[in-house]
């Protein structure tokens, strides 16, 4: 496990920027997901892909309450999109995922923009910047 979520997020962001630089926008989300999976493996980062996450509501267990695109090094949720633009609901959704998993940091990556850095957003749940 990484001691510093910020360092880990910079690594993942660098990988995503490289993917976008080489491919550009316009492909299906599933293509970017497959390539990101390959690149994370190539960079020796452990991850779970399309991870079904259970959580509790009072005493009831909600099986497979949501599915995270990637959980990297058991610390960083990475949600990827290939859409025109990110909307407020995407941030709120990722923040909810972070709260339910008790993780501190998530990345929202939209591969469909012309300038990729504009499609990368950090979502923080109680992490000191």
DSSP file (Angstrom, degrees, kcal/mol; ACC not computed):
  #  RESIDUE AA STRUCTURE BP1 BP2  ACC     N-H-->O    O-->H-N    N-H-->O    O-->H-N    TCO  KAPPA ALPHA  PHI   PSI    X-CA   Y-CA   Z-CA
    1    1 A X              0   0    0      0, 0.0     2,-0.3     0, 0.0    73,-0.1   0.000 360.0 360.0 360.0 149.4    0.0    0.0    0.0
    2    2 A X        -     0   0    0     71,-0.4     3,-0.1     1,-0.1     0, 0.0  -0.651 360.0-148.3 -85.2 139.3    1.1    3.5   -0.7
    3    3 A X  S    S+     0   0    0     -2,-0.3     2,-0.5     1,-0.2    -1,-0.1   0.709  87.6  49.2 -76.1 -20.8    1.7    5.8    2.3
    4    4 A X     >  -     0   0    0      1,-0.1     4,-1.9     2,-0.0    -1,-0.2  -0.933  59.3-167.2-131.4 110.7    0.6    8.8    0.3
    5    5 A X  H  > S+     0   0    0     -2,-0.5     4,-2.8     1,-0.2     5,-0.2   0.836  92.2  59.4 -61.7 -33.2   -2.7    9.0   -1.7
    6    6 A X  H  > S+     0   0    0      2,-0.2     4,-2.1     1,-0.2    -1,-0.2   0.914 105.5  47.4 -63.8 -42.6   -1.5   12.2   -3.4
    7    7 A X  H  > S+     0   0    0      2,-0.2     4,-1.9     1,-0.2    -1,-0.2   0.930 113.0  49.3 -62.5 -45.4    1.6   10.5   -4.8
    8    8 A X  H  X S+     0   0    0     -4,-1.9     4,-2.3     1,-0.2    -2,-0.2   0.910 109.8  51.2 -60.7 -43.4   -0.5    7.5   -6.0
    9    9 A X  H  X S+     0   0    0     -4,-2.8     4,-2.8     1,-0.2    -1,-0.2   0.885 107.1  53.5 -64.8 -36.8   -3.0    9.8   -7.6
   10   10 A X  H  X S+     0   0    0     -4,-2.1     4,-2.4     2,-0.2    -1,-0.2   0.893 108.4  51.0 -63.2 -37.9   -0.2   11.7   -9.5
   11   11 A X  H  X S+     0   0    0     -4,-1.9     4,-1.9     2,-0.2    -2,-0.2   0.945 112.7  44.3 -62.5 -48.1    1.0    8.3  -10.8
   12   12 A X  H  X S+     0   0    0     -4,-2.3     4,-2.4     1,-0.2    -2,-0.2   0.901 112.5  52.3 -65.8 -40.9   -2.5    7.4  -12.1
   13   13 A X  H  X S+     0   0    0     -4,-2.8     4,-2.7     1,-0.2     5,-0.2   0.919 108.0  52.3 -60.9 -43.2   -3.1   10.8  -13.5
   14   14 A X  H  X S+     0   0    0     -4,-2.4     4,-2.0     1,-0.2    -1,-0.2   0.900 109.5  49.0 -59.2 -41.6    0.3   10.6  -15.4
   15   15 A X  H  X S+     0   0    0     -4,-1.9     4,-2.3     2,-0.2    -1,-0.2   0.923 112.1  48.5 -63.2 -44.6   -0.8    7.2  -16.9
   16   16 A X  H  X S+     0   0    0     -4,-2.4     4,-2.5     1,-0.2    -2,-0.2   0.891 109.9  51.4 -65.5 -39.8   -4.1    8.7  -18.0
   17   17 A X  H  X S+     0   0    0     -4,-2.7     4,-2.7     1,-0.2    -1,-0.2   0.911 110.0  50.3 -62.5 -41.4   -2.5   11.7  -19.6
   18   18 A X  H  X S+     0   0    0     -4,-2.0     4,-2.0    -5,-0.2    -2,-0.2   0.911 110.2  49.6 -63.2 -42.8   -0.2    9.4  -21.5
   19   19 A X  H  X S+     0   0    0     -4,-2.3     4,-2.5     1,-0.2     5,-0.4   0.938 113.7  46.0 -60.4 -46.6   -3.1    7.3  -22.7
   20   20 A X  H  X S+     0   0    0     -4,-2.5     4,-2.2     1,-0.2    -2,-0.2   0.889 109.9  53.9 -65.6 -39.5   -5.0   10.4  -23.8
   21   21 A X  H  < S+     0   0    0     -4,-2.7    -1,-0.2     1,-0.2    -2,-0.2   0.893 115.6  40.0 -61.4 -39.3   -1.9   11.9  -25.5
   22   22 A X  H  < S+     0   0    0     -4,-2.0    -2,-0.2    -5,-0.2    -1,-0.2   0.852 131.6  22.9 -80.3 -35.5   -1.4    8.7  -27.6
   23   23 A X  H  < S-     0   0    0     -4,-2.5    -3,-0.2    -5,-0.2    -2,-0.2   0.805  88.5-156.3-101.7 -35.7   -5.1    7.9  -28.4
   24   24 A X     <  -     0   0    0     -4,-2.2     3,-0.3    -5,-0.4    90,-0.1  -0.227  36.5 -48.5  78.4-178.5   -7.0   11.2  -28.1
   25   25 A X  S    S+     0   0    0      1,-0.2    87,-0.2    87,-0.1    88,-0.0  -0.265  97.3  67.5 -82.0 170.6  -10.7   11.5  -27.4
   26   26 A X        +     0   0    0      1,-0.4     2,-0.2    85,-0.1    -1,-0.2   0.349  65.3 114.4 108.1  -5.4  -13.6    9.7  -29.1
   27   27 A X  S    S-     0   0    0     -3,-0.3    -1,-0.4    84,-0.2    84,-0.1  -0.513  73.0 -87.6 -93.4 166.5  -13.4    6.1  -28.1
   28   28 A X    >>  -     0   0    0     -2,-0.2     4,-1.5     1,-0.1     3,-1.0  -0.358  34.3-117.2 -67.5 150.7  -15.8    4.1  -25.9
   29   29 A X  H 3> S+     0   0    0      1,-0.2     4,-2.5    53,-0.2     5,-0.2   0.867 114.7  61.7 -54.3 -38.5  -15.2    4.2  -22.2
   30   30 A X  H 3> S+     0   0    0      1,-0.2     4,-2.0     2,-0.2    -1,-0.2   0.819 100.8  52.8 -62.2 -31.5  -14.6    0.4  -22.3
   31   31 A X  H <> S+     0   0    0     -3,-1.0     4,-2.2     2,-0.2    -1,-0.2   0.938 110.9  45.4 -68.5 -47.3  -11.6    0.9  -24.5
   32   32 A X  H  X S+     0   0    0     -4,-1.5     4,-2.8     1,-0.2     5,-0.2   0.884 111.9  53.7 -63.0 -37.5  -10.0    3.4  -22.2
   33   33 A X  H  X S+     0   0    0     -4,-2.5     4,-2.3     2,-0.2    -1,-0.2   0.921 109.0  48.0 -62.3 -44.7  -10.8    1.1  -19.2
   34   34 A X  H  X S+     0   0    0     -4,-2.0     4,-2.0     2,-0.2    -2,-0.2   0.919 114.5  45.3 -62.8 -44.3   -9.1   -1.8  -20.9
   35   35 A X  H  X S+     0   0    0     -4,-2.2     4,-2.6     2,-0.2    -2,-0.2   0.901 111.7  51.7 -69.2 -40.7   -6.0    0.2  -21.7
   36   36 A X  H  X S+     0   0    0     -4,-2.8     4,-2.7     2,-0.2     5,-0.2   0.902 108.4  52.8 -62.0 -39.7   -5.9    1.8  -18.2
   37   37 A X  H  X S+     0   0    0     -4,-2.3     4,-2.0    -5,-0.2    -2,-0.2   0.928 110.7  47.0 -59.2 -46.0   -6.0   -1.7  -16.8
   38   38 A X  H  X S+     0   0    0     -4,-2.0     4,-2.5     1,-0.2    -2,-0.2   0.923 113.5  48.1 -60.5 -46.2   -3.1   -2.8  -18.9
   39   39 A X  H  X S+     0   0    0     -4,-2.6     4,-1.7     2,-0.2    -2,-0.2   0.865 108.8  52.5 -68.2 -37.3   -1.1    0.3  -18.0
   40   40 A X  H  <>S+     0   0    0     -4,-2.7     5,-2.7     2,-0.2    -1,-0.2   0.922 112.1  46.8 -62.3 -42.6   -1.7    0.0  -14.3
   41   41 A X  H ><5S+     0   0    0     -4,-2.0     3,-1.9    -5,-0.2    -2,-0.2   0.929 110.1  52.7 -62.4 -45.8   -0.5   -3.6  -14.5
   42   42 A X  H 3<5S+     0   0    0     -4,-2.5    -1,-0.2     1,-0.3    -2,-0.2   0.806 109.0  50.8 -60.4 -30.7    2.6   -2.5  -16.5
   43   43 A X  T 3<5S-     0   0    0     -4,-1.7    -1,-0.3    -5,-0.2    -2,-0.2   0.202 116.7-114.5 -93.8  15.0    3.3    0.0  -13.8
   44   44 A X  T < 5 +     0   0    0     -3,-1.9     2,-0.5     1,-0.2    -3,-0.2   0.816  65.5 146.7  58.1  35.0    3.1   -2.6  -11.0
   45   45 A X      < -     0   0    0     -5,-2.7     2,-0.2    -6,-0.1    -1,-0.2  -0.887  44.2-135.0-100.8 129.2    0.1   -1.0   -9.4
   46   46 A X        +     0   0    0     -2,-0.5    27,-3.4    -3,-0.1     2,-0.3  -0.583  37.0 158.4 -80.7 146.5   -2.4   -3.4   -7.8
   47   47 A X  E     -A   72   0A   0     25,-0.3     2,-0.4    -2,-0.2    25,-0.2  -0.991  39.0-132.3-160.6 159.9   -6.1   -2.7   -8.5
   48   48 A X  E     -A   71   0A   0     23,-1.8    23,-2.0    -2,-0.3     2,-0.4  -0.985  26.4-149.8-117.6 134.4   -9.5   -4.2   -8.7
   49   49 A X  E    S-A   70   0A   0     -2,-0.4    21,-0.2     1,-0.2     3,-0.2  -0.869  74.7  -1.3-110.4 136.8  -11.5   -3.5  -11.8
   50   50 A X  E    S-     0   0A   0     19,-2.7     2,-0.5    -2,-0.4    -1,-0.2   0.922  88.0-168.7  50.3  48.4  -15.3   -3.2  -11.9
   51   51 A X  E     -A   68   0A   0     17,-1.7    17,-2.6    -3,-0.4     2,-0.4  -0.562  16.5-140.1 -75.6 116.9  -15.2   -3.9   -8.2
   52   52 A X  E     -A   67   0A   0     -2,-0.5     2,-0.5    15,-0.2    15,-0.2  -0.659  22.3-156.4 -75.9 128.1  -18.7   -4.7   -6.7
   53   53 A X  E     -A   66   0A   0     13,-3.1    12,-1.5    -2,-0.4    13,-1.2  -0.926   6.7-156.9-117.0 127.5  -18.8   -3.0   -3.3
   54   54 A X  E     +     0   0A   0     -2,-0.5     2,-0.3    10,-0.3     9,-0.2  -0.648  17.3 173.5 -92.0 154.2  -21.1   -4.0   -0.5
   55   55 A X  E     -A   62   0A   0      7,-1.6     7,-3.9    -2,-0.2     2,-0.4  -0.972  26.2-112.0-153.3 169.0  -22.2   -1.6    2.3
   56   56 A X  E     -A   61   0A   0     -2,-0.3     2,-0.5     5,-0.2     5,-0.2  -0.841  12.0-166.9-108.8 141.0  -24.5   -1.5    5.3
   57   57 A X  E >  S-A   60   0A   0      3,-2.9     3,-2.6    -2,-0.4     2,-0.2  -0.973  75.7 -51.5-120.1 111.4  -27.6    0.6    5.8
   58   58 A X  T 3  S-     0   0    0     -2,-0.5    -2,-0.0     1,-0.3     0, 0.0  -0.439 124.1 -22.3  52.4-119.5  -28.4    0.3    9.5
   59   59 A X  T 3  S+     0   0    0     -2,-0.2     2,-0.4    -3,-0.1    -1,-0.3   0.456 118.6  98.7 -96.2   0.0  -28.4   -3.5   10.0
   60   60 A X  E <   -A   57   0A   0     -3,-2.6    -3,-2.9     2,-0.0     2,-0.5  -0.732  65.5-140.8 -95.2 132.8  -29.0   -4.4    6.4
   61   61 A X  E     -A   56   0A   0     -2,-0.4     2,-0.9    -5,-0.2    -5,-0.2  -0.788   9.2-150.5 -88.5 127.3  -26.2   -5.4    4.1
   62   62 A X  E >   -A   55   0A   0     -7,-3.9    -7,-1.6    -2,-0.5     3,-0.9  -0.861  16.4-145.8 -98.0 104.8  -26.6   -4.1    0.6
   63   63 A X  E 3  S-     0   0A   0     -2,-0.9    -9,-0.1     1,-0.3   -10,-0.1  -0.523  77.1  -5.5 -73.3 133.5  -24.9   -6.6   -1.7
   64   64 A X  E 3  S+     0   0A   0     -2,-0.3    -1,-0.3   -12,-0.1   -10,-0.3   0.915  77.4 171.6  49.7  52.1  -23.2   -5.1   -4.7
   65   65 A X  E <   -     0   0A   0    -12,-1.5     2,-0.3    -3,-0.9   -11,-0.2   0.792  65.3  -9.4 -64.2 -30.0  -24.5   -1.6   -3.8
   66   66 A X  E     -A   53   0A   0    -13,-1.2   -13,-3.1   -15,-0.1     2,-0.5  -0.971  65.1-124.2-158.9 169.0  -22.3   -0.1   -6.5
   67   67 A X  E     -A   52   0A   0     -2,-0.3     2,-0.4   -15,-0.2   -15,-0.2  -0.975  18.8-150.5-125.1 117.9  -19.5   -1.0   -8.9
   68   68 A X  E     -A   51   0A   0    -17,-2.6   -17,-1.7    -2,-0.5   -18,-0.3  -0.711  12.5-140.4 -86.4 134.8  -16.3    1.0   -8.9
   69   69 A X  E    S-     0   0A   0     -2,-0.4   -19,-2.7     1,-0.3     2,-0.3   0.963  84.0  -5.6 -57.0 -52.7  -14.4    1.2  -12.2
   70   70 A X  E     -AB  49  78A   0      8,-1.1     8,-2.6   -21,-0.2     2,-0.5  -0.998  50.7-166.1-143.5 139.8  -11.0    0.9  -10.4
   71   71 A X  E     -AB  48  77A   0    -23,-2.0   -23,-1.8    -2,-0.3     2,-0.5  -0.963  26.5-156.7-119.9 111.4   -9.8    0.7   -6.8
   72   72 A X  E >>  -AB  47  76A   0      4,-3.1     3,-2.4    -2,-0.5     4,-2.0  -0.759  67.8 -14.9 -98.1 128.7   -6.0    1.2   -7.1
   73   73 A X  T 34 S-     0   0    0    -27,-3.4   -71,-0.4    -2,-0.5    -1,-0.2   0.783 113.2 -77.5  53.3  30.9   -3.8    0.0   -4.3
   74   74 A X  T 34 S+     0   0    0     -3,-0.4    -1,-0.3   -28,-0.2     3,-0.1   0.669 129.7  72.8  56.4  19.1   -6.9   -0.4   -2.1
   75   75 A X  T <4 S+     0   0    0     -3,-2.4    30,-0.7     1,-0.2     2,-0.5   0.621  81.2  57.8-131.3 -25.5   -6.7    3.4   -1.6
   76   76 A X  E  <  -Bc  72 105A   0     -4,-2.0    -4,-3.1    28,-0.1     2,-0.5  -0.947  58.5-153.1-127.8 115.6   -7.8    5.3   -4.7
   77   77 A X  E     -Bc  71 106A   0     28,-1.6    30,-2.8    -2,-0.5     2,-0.5  -0.748  15.7-168.2 -84.0 129.9  -11.1    5.0   -6.5
   78   78 A X  E     -Bc  70 107A   0     -8,-2.6    -8,-1.1    -2,-0.5     2,-0.5  -0.967   4.0-172.1-122.8 115.2  -10.8    5.9  -10.2
   79   79 A X  E     - c   0 108A   0     28,-3.0    30,-2.9    -2,-0.5     2,-0.4  -0.914   9.8-158.1-106.5 128.8  -13.9    6.4  -12.2
   80   80 A X  E     + c   0 109A   0     -2,-0.5     2,-0.3    28,-0.2    30,-0.2  -0.839  11.7 178.9-112.8 148.2  -13.5    6.9  -15.9
   81   81 A X  E     - c   0 110A   0     28,-3.0    30,-2.8    -2,-0.4    31,-0.2  -0.926  24.3-162.0-136.5 158.8  -15.8    8.5  -18.4
   82   82 A X        +     0   0    0     -2,-0.3     2,-0.3    28,-0.2   -53,-0.2  -0.592  52.0 125.2-139.5  74.8  -15.9    9.2  -22.1
   83   83 A X  S    S-     0   0    0      1,-0.1    29,-0.3    -2,-0.1     3,-0.1  -0.785  74.6 -97.8-131.1 168.2  -18.6   11.8  -22.3
   84   84 A X  S    S-     0   0    0     -2,-0.3     2,-0.3     1,-0.2    -1,-0.1   0.938  99.5 -19.5 -55.6 -52.3  -19.0   15.4  -23.6
   85   85 A X  S    S-     0   0    0     28,-0.1    -1,-0.2    -3,-0.0     2,-0.1  -0.988  70.8-100.7-156.4 152.4  -18.4   16.9  -20.2
   86   86 A X        -     0   0    0     -2,-0.3     2,-0.3    -3,-0.1    24,-0.0  -0.448  38.2-154.6 -70.9 145.3  -18.4   16.0  -16.5
   87   87 A X    >>  -     0   0    0     -2,-0.1     3,-1.4     1,-0.1     4,-1.0  -0.781  30.6-102.2-119.1 165.2  -21.5   17.0  -14.6
   88   88 A X  H 3> S+     0   0    0     -2,-0.3     4,-2.3     1,-0.3     3,-0.3   0.833 117.9  63.0 -55.2 -35.6  -22.1   17.7  -10.9
   89   89 A X  H 3> S+     0   0    0      1,-0.2     4,-2.5     2,-0.2    -1,-0.3   0.827  96.8  57.9 -62.5 -31.2  -23.7   14.3  -10.4
   90   90 A X  H <> S+     0   0    0     -3,-1.4     4,-2.0     2,-0.2    -1,-0.2   0.905 108.3  45.5 -66.1 -41.0  -20.5   12.6  -11.4
   91   91 A X  H  X S+     0   0    0     -4,-1.0     4,-2.5    -3,-0.3    -2,-0.2   0.925 113.9  49.0 -64.9 -45.5  -18.6   14.3   -8.5
   92   92 A X  H  X S+     0   0    0     -4,-2.3     4,-2.3     1,-0.2    -2,-0.2   0.892 109.7  52.2 -63.3 -39.8  -21.4   13.6   -6.1
   93   93 A X  H  X S+     0   0    0     -4,-2.5     4,-2.2     2,-0.2    -1,-0.2   0.934 111.1  46.2 -61.7 -47.0  -21.5    9.9   -7.1
   94   94 A X  H  X S+     0   0    0     -4,-2.0     4,-2.4     1,-0.2    -2,-0.2   0.891 110.6  53.1 -65.8 -38.7  -17.8    9.5   -6.6
   95   95 A X  H  X S+     0   0    0     -4,-2.5     4,-2.4     2,-0.2    -1,-0.2   0.904 108.3  50.9 -62.3 -40.0  -17.9   11.3   -3.2
   96   96 A X  H  X S+     0   0    0     -4,-2.3     4,-2.6     2,-0.2    -2,-0.2   0.920 108.9  51.3 -62.0 -43.7  -20.7    8.9   -2.2
   97   97 A X  H  X S+     0   0    0     -4,-2.2     4,-1.9     1,-0.2     6,-0.3   0.911 110.1  49.8 -58.2 -42.8  -18.5    6.0   -3.2
   98   98 A X  H  X>S+     0   0    0     -4,-2.4     5,-1.7     1,-0.2     4,-1.1   0.919 111.3  48.2 -63.5 -43.7  -15.6    7.4   -1.1
   99   99 A X  H  <5S+     0   0    0     -4,-2.4     3,-0.3     1,-0.2    -2,-0.2   0.916 112.2  48.6 -63.3 -43.0  -17.8    7.8    1.9
  100  100 A X  H  <5S+     0   0    0     -4,-2.6    -1,-0.2     1,-0.2    -2,-0.2   0.824 118.4  39.3 -69.5 -30.1  -19.2    4.3    1.6
  101  101 A X  H  <5S-     0   0    0     -4,-1.9    -1,-0.2    -5,-0.2    -2,-0.2   0.541 105.5-127.7 -92.5  -7.9  -15.8    2.7    1.3
  102  102 A X  T  <5 +     0   0    0     -4,-1.1     2,-0.2    -3,-0.3    -3,-0.2   0.797  60.4 144.2  61.5  30.0  -14.2    5.1    3.8
  103  103 A X      < -     0   0    0     -5,-1.7    -1,-0.2    -6,-0.3    -2,-0.1  -0.647  45.9-145.4 -94.5 159.0  -11.5    6.0    1.3
  104  104 A X        +     0   0    0    -29,-0.4    21,-3.4    -2,-0.2    23,-0.4   0.772  70.0  39.8 -96.2 -29.5  -10.1    9.5    1.1
  105  105 A X  E     +cD  76 124A   0    -30,-0.7   -28,-1.6    19,-0.2     2,-0.3  -0.964  52.0 174.5-136.6 139.1   -9.4   10.2   -2.5
  106  106 A X  E     -cD  77 123A   0     17,-2.5    17,-2.9    -2,-0.4     2,-0.4  -0.964  18.3-142.6-136.6 155.9  -10.9    9.5   -5.9
  107  107 A X  E     -cD  78 122A   0    -30,-2.8   -28,-3.0    -2,-0.3     2,-0.6  -0.968   3.5-159.9-118.7 135.6  -10.2   10.5   -9.5
  108  108 A X  E     -cD  79 121A   0     13,-3.0    13,-2.5    -2,-0.4     2,-0.5  -0.971  17.4-171.4-112.7 114.8  -12.8   11.3  -12.0
  109  109 A X  E     -cD  80 120A   0    -30,-2.9   -28,-3.0    -2,-0.6     2,-0.6  -0.937  11.7-170.3-117.3 118.7  -11.2   10.9  -15.5
  110  110 A X  E >   -c   81   0A   0      9,-3.0     3,-0.7    -2,-0.5   -28,-0.2  -0.929   2.1-174.4-108.2 111.4  -13.0   12.0  -18.7
  111  111 A X  T 3   +     0   0    0    -30,-2.8   -84,-0.2    -2,-0.6   -29,-0.2   0.442  69.1  79.7 -81.7  -0.1  -11.1   10.8  -21.7
  112  112 A X  T 3   +     0   0    0    -29,-0.3    -1,-0.2   -31,-0.2     2,-0.1   0.447  68.6  98.8 -94.3   2.1  -13.4   12.6  -24.2
  113  113 A X  S <  S-     0   0    0     -3,-0.7     3,-0.1     1,-0.1   -88,-0.1  -0.485  73.4-129.1 -86.4 159.2  -12.0   16.2  -23.9
  114  114 A X  S    S+     0   0    0      1,-0.2     2,-0.6    -2,-0.1    -1,-0.1   0.882 106.1  41.8 -70.8 -38.5   -9.5   17.8  -26.4
  115  115 A X  S >  S-     0   0    0      1,-0.1     3,-1.4   -91,-0.0     4,-0.4  -0.938  79.3-158.2-110.5 111.1   -7.2   18.8  -23.5
  116  116 A X  G >  S+     0   0    0     -2,-0.6     3,-2.3     1,-0.3    -6,-0.2   0.823  84.2  66.9 -65.2 -33.2   -7.1   15.9  -21.1
  117  117 A X  G >  S+     0   0    0      1,-0.3     3,-1.0     2,-0.2    -1,-0.3   0.797  96.6  58.8 -60.6 -24.4   -6.0   17.9  -18.0
  118  118 A X  G <  S+     0   0    0     -3,-1.4    -1,-0.3     1,-0.2    -2,-0.2   0.658 102.3  55.0 -74.2 -15.1   -9.4   19.6  -18.1
  119  119 A X  G <  S+     0   0    0     -3,-2.3    -9,-3.0    -4,-0.4     2,-0.5   0.216  88.6  90.9-101.7  14.2  -11.0   16.2  -17.8
  120  120 A X  E <   +D  109   0A   0     -3,-1.0     2,-0.4   -11,-0.2   -11,-0.2  -0.948  50.7 173.3-114.4 120.5   -9.2   15.2  -14.6
  121  121 A X  E     -D  108   0A   0    -13,-2.5   -13,-3.0    -2,-0.5     2,-0.4  -0.991  22.4-144.4-130.8 133.2  -10.9   16.0  -11.3
  122  122 A X  E     -D  107   0A   0     -2,-0.4     2,-0.5   -15,-0.2   -15,-0.2  -0.774  12.2-160.7 -90.3 137.4   -9.8   15.0   -7.8
  123  123 A X  E     -D  106   0A   0    -17,-2.9   -17,-2.5    -2,-0.4     2,-0.4  -0.988  10.3-158.8-121.6 125.9  -12.6   14.3   -5.4
  124  124 A X  E     -D  105   0A   0     -2,-0.5     2,-0.5   -19,-0.2   -19,-0.2  -0.866  17.1-170.1-114.8 136.3  -11.6   14.4   -1.7
  125  125 A X  S    S-     0   0    0    -21,-3.4   -20,-0.0    -2,-0.4    -2,-0.0  -0.770  82.3 -39.8-121.7  82.2  -13.3   12.8    1.3
  126  126 A X  S    S+     0   0    0     -2,-0.5     2,-0.4     1,-0.3   -21,-0.1   0.664  95.5 143.1  77.8  16.2  -11.6   14.3    4.4
  127  127 A X        -     0   0    0    -23,-0.4     2,-0.5     2,-0.0    -1,-0.3  -0.721  53.8-122.2 -91.0 138.5   -8.1   14.2    3.0
  128  128 A X              0   0    0     -2,-0.4    -1,-0.0     1,-0.1     0, 0.0  -0.694 360.0 360.0 -78.6 125.2   -5.7   17.0    3.8
  129  129 A X              0   0    0     -2,-0.5    -1,-0.1    -5,-0.0    -2,-0.0   0.474 360.0 360.0 -68.5 360.0   -4.5   18.5    0.5
